[in-house]
């Protein structure tokens, strides 16, 4: 301690105080006695530590320390004020320029051993000489602007050098003290984030890929940005060594300025990928960064300035950089699956990206456009398997939306297209799953459906849609003991799922006699989409099976409110292997007042 007490200035991170001796021998002890004030003392310590590392009193560019500033703000600062990284620099710039130099009013600290008095009608202030006030104020030099902040703590103006300044934390001194301080903050941040996480963390690296920001200024280019995010999610989902949150959940944050820590807490993951895309003519600029959301540290970041034709390469590079950063080792087979076959035709690829984006909306207005784009992609590359798979999906949408003039012809066409896609690319999990669903739900070939579902699951074990789809097939086949755990897994992979996840899970729970949980799942669906007639239909049957006829009739009334022309005969009658299930459903609906 003798060495420490010799210092002219001590920055004490244990008690968040500065002890300083001014030119006129005045000794000050300044206490930064609130979370936001502690943040600014930590910024002073950061600047001093960086100057010590440089070995000279110099301006320190803060944009190089954004992650560290965010950590300080989240921990010692208690997230006071704006916590967005882009707003941190203007905040610090303003305080360094206006508030920190003010010894008289002391808006960011308390001067210990001194009393504030009213001074000429301007409120309470500390009484210091002009020399004392100037000595303190001269410490805070700044350059640049709010976006490009360079700060200097000008101790040389007090006639002292870097060796006269000490940073203290616990029993450590200077750089060792600062590193220990930051290490402890990271550990605290990690513990705090883990406590807030909505789900237990998986026992393997877990990641959420946020939708890339569209920086083009043209909403029509959303499909391009969304497609990039989806391709990365799809590729990562092919390895069993990762836990990958589904698109449906991550895209709930689209267009929202959300912090990665919040995403991690909501979805129950440790790592978050975020990025942006700007497209001008045939040039693209893609920026992406992978963050450990529990500690706030970036594991990897990269910017790509390329042409549009390099999209395939960029996707592969981002995917493999993520896998490398997460220290996941792939077998040759896993790596081959991640790269896939796809297409080398850029125009075909862009059409499929747009078709898939439109198809996901699932509306009557979009089916024709999605089909047209898929067919155009096939004309450009007749061996593009994904284009055939999406085209098959449009024929199924025709049936579900009541657009098909011949549902049987639409089914046959969907089967043919899925089979062609599989011949072209046997590793395309979506094609196997779509074919398996048609087999089981539409033409009563349940065993064949299970076979295709198993293939899809082996190819994309971390795809929520694949896991959920196979659970549906198993439900139709009556294999509830296998289906129910898969539904739970799908919901963990997709914590903010579309309503069909809840509905199909509820059917499996109903058939297993787990009525209370089935009702709970359906209430989630109704809360998410209050006008979902299918959720109310399943709820009607569950209440009826459970002996709650009054509640069943109320649910049936909601069906008619939403769809006044509903008739039981409109429902599929052959999805379940055991046709007695369908007969019992129909009877429950009739008993509740539906026809």
Order of alpha helices (4+ residues) and beta strands (2+ residues): alpha-beta-beta-beta-alpha-beta-alpha-alpha-beta-beta-beta-alpha-beta-beta-beta-beta-alpha-beta-beta-alpha-beta-alpha-alpha-beta-beta-beta-alpha-alpha-alpha-alpha-alpha-alpha-alpha-alpha-alpha-alpha-alpha-alpha-alpha-alpha-alpha
